[in-house]
Amino acid sequence: MPLVNITANQRTYAIACDPGEEEHLLKLAAHVDAKLRELLQSAGQAGEARLLLMAALLIADDYFECLAELEKRGKVMEGLSSARDQADARIADTEQRAAGMLESAAGRIEEVADRLSAA
C-alpha cells in the first residue's frame, strides 16, 4: 500500500492509500490545506486540532450545500423530463391527427377523381 506525504497547516503526514490513488489523495490534501490557510487568515492560529475541526466543518458545509444543489437540480430535471414526456405525447397525438386528416383528404381527392373520370 503506497504512502503519500501530505502537508496540512505546515505539517507533513504520511498517509496510506490504495495503489493509483496517490494523485487523488494529494488533491484532497491540497483542498484541506487551502481551507486551513483560509481559517488561519481569518481566525489566526487556534490550535491544530481546532483548526482541523473547523476546516472539516467548512468542507462538510460545502458538501451539504452541493448535495442540496444536486437535489434541487434533480427536481428540475424531473420537471423537464415530465415536460418532455408531455410534449412527446402531444407530438404523437398531433401526428396521429395529421395522418388521419391526410388519409381523409386523400379519400376525398380519390372520390373527386373518380367522379371526374366518370363524367
C-alpha positions as CSV (number, residue, x, y, z in Angstrom):
1,M,0.0,0.0,0.0
2,P,1.6,3.3,-1.1
3,L,2.4,6.0,1.4
4,V,1.8,9.7,0.4
5,N,3.3,12.6,2.2
6,I,0.7,15.3,2.5
7,T,1.0,18.7,4.2
8,A,-1.7,20.4,6.3
9,N,-1.0,23.5,8.2
10,Q,2.7,23.3,7.5
11,R,2.9,19.8,9.0
12,T,3.7,16.7,6.9
13,Y,1.8,13.4,7.4
14,A,2.4,10.0,5.8
15,I,-1.0,8.7,4.7
16,A,-1.5,5.2,3.1
17,C,-3.8,4.8,0.1
18,D,-4.7,2.3,-2.5
19,P,-2.4,1.9,-5.5
20,G,-3.2,4.5,-8.1
21,E,-5.0,6.8,-5.7
22,E,-1.9,8.9,-4.8
23,E,-2.8,11.9,-7.1
24,H,-6.4,11.9,-5.8
25,L,-5.2,11.9,-2.2
26,L,-2.8,14.8,-2.9
27,K,-5.6,16.8,-4.4
28,L,-7.8,16.2,-1.4
29,A,-5.0,17.2,0.9
30,A,-4.4,20.3,-1.0
31,H,-8.1,21.2,-0.6
32,V,-7.9,20.6,3.1
33,D,-4.7,22.7,3.4
34,A,-6.3,25.5,1.4
35,K,-9.3,25.6,3.9
36,L,-6.8,25.6,6.8
37,R,-5.0,28.6,5.2
38,E,-8.3,30.4,4.8
39,L,-9.0,29.8,8.5
40,L,-5.6,30.9,9.6
41,Q,-6.1,34.2,7.7
42,S,-9.5,34.8,9.3
43,A,-9.2,33.2,12.7
44,G,-5.5,33.1,13.4
45,Q,-3.7,30.1,14.9
46,A,-6.3,28.5,17.1
47,G,-4.6,25.2,17.8
48,E,-4.1,22.4,15.3
49,A,-7.0,20.2,16.4
50,R,-9.4,23.1,16.4
51,L,-8.2,24.4,13.0
52,L,-8.6,20.9,11.6
53,L,-12.1,20.6,13.0
54,M,-13.1,23.9,11.7
55,A,-11.7,23.0,8.2
56,A,-13.6,19.7,8.4
57,L,-16.8,21.6,9.3
58,L,-16.3,24.1,6.4
59,I,-15.7,21.2,4.0
60,A,-18.8,19.3,5.3
61,D,-20.8,22.5,4.9
62,D,-19.7,22.8,1.3
63,Y,-20.5,19.1,0.8
64,F,-24.1,19.5,2.2
65,E,-24.6,22.7,0.1
66,C,-23.6,20.6,-3.0
67,L,-26.0,17.8,-2.0
68,A,-28.8,20.4,-1.7
69,E,-28.0,21.9,-5.0
70,L,-27.9,18.4,-6.6
71,E,-31.3,17.6,-5.1
72,K,-32.7,20.9,-6.4
73,R,-31.3,20.3,-9.9
74,G,-32.6,16.7,-9.8
75,K,-36.1,18.1,-9.2
76,V,-35.7,20.5,-12.1
77,M,-34.5,17.6,-14.3
78,E,-37.6,15.6,-13.2
79,G,-39.8,18.5,-14.2
80,L,-38.0,18.8,-17.5
81,S,-38.3,15.1,-18.1
82,S,-42.0,15.2,-17.4
83,A,-42.5,18.2,-19.7
84,R,-40.6,16.4,-22.4
85,D,-42.8,13.3,-22.0
86,Q,-45.9,15.5,-22.2
87,A,-44.5,17.2,-25.3
88,D,-43.7,13.8,-26.9
89,A,-47.3,12.7,-26.2
90,R,-48.7,15.9,-27.7
91,I,-46.5,15.4,-30.8
92,A,-47.6,11.8,-31.2
93,D,-51.2,12.9,-30.9
94,T,-50.7,15.7,-33.4
95,E,-49.0,13.3,-35.8
96,Q,-51.9,10.8,-35.5
97,R,-54.5,13.6,-36.1
98,A,-52.4,14.9,-39.1
99,A,-52.2,11.4,-40.5
100,G,-55.9,10.9,-40.1
101,M,-56.6,14.2,-41.8
102,L,-54.2,13.3,-44.7
103,E,-56.0,10.0,-45.1
104,S,-59.4,11.7,-45.1
105,A,-58.1,14.3,-47.7
106,A,-56.7,11.5,-49.8
107,G,-60.0,9.7,-49.7
108,R,-61.9,12.9,-50.8
109,I,-59.4,13.5,-53.6
110,E,-59.9,10.0,-54.8
111,E,-63.7,10.4,-54.7
112,V,-63.4,13.7,-56.7
113,A,-61.1,12.0,-59.2
114,D,-63.5,9.1,-59.6
115,R,-66.4,11.5,-60.2
116,L,-64.4,13.4,-62.7
117,S,-63.3,10.4,-64.6
118,A,-66.9,9.0,-64.6
119,A,-68.3,12.3,-66.1
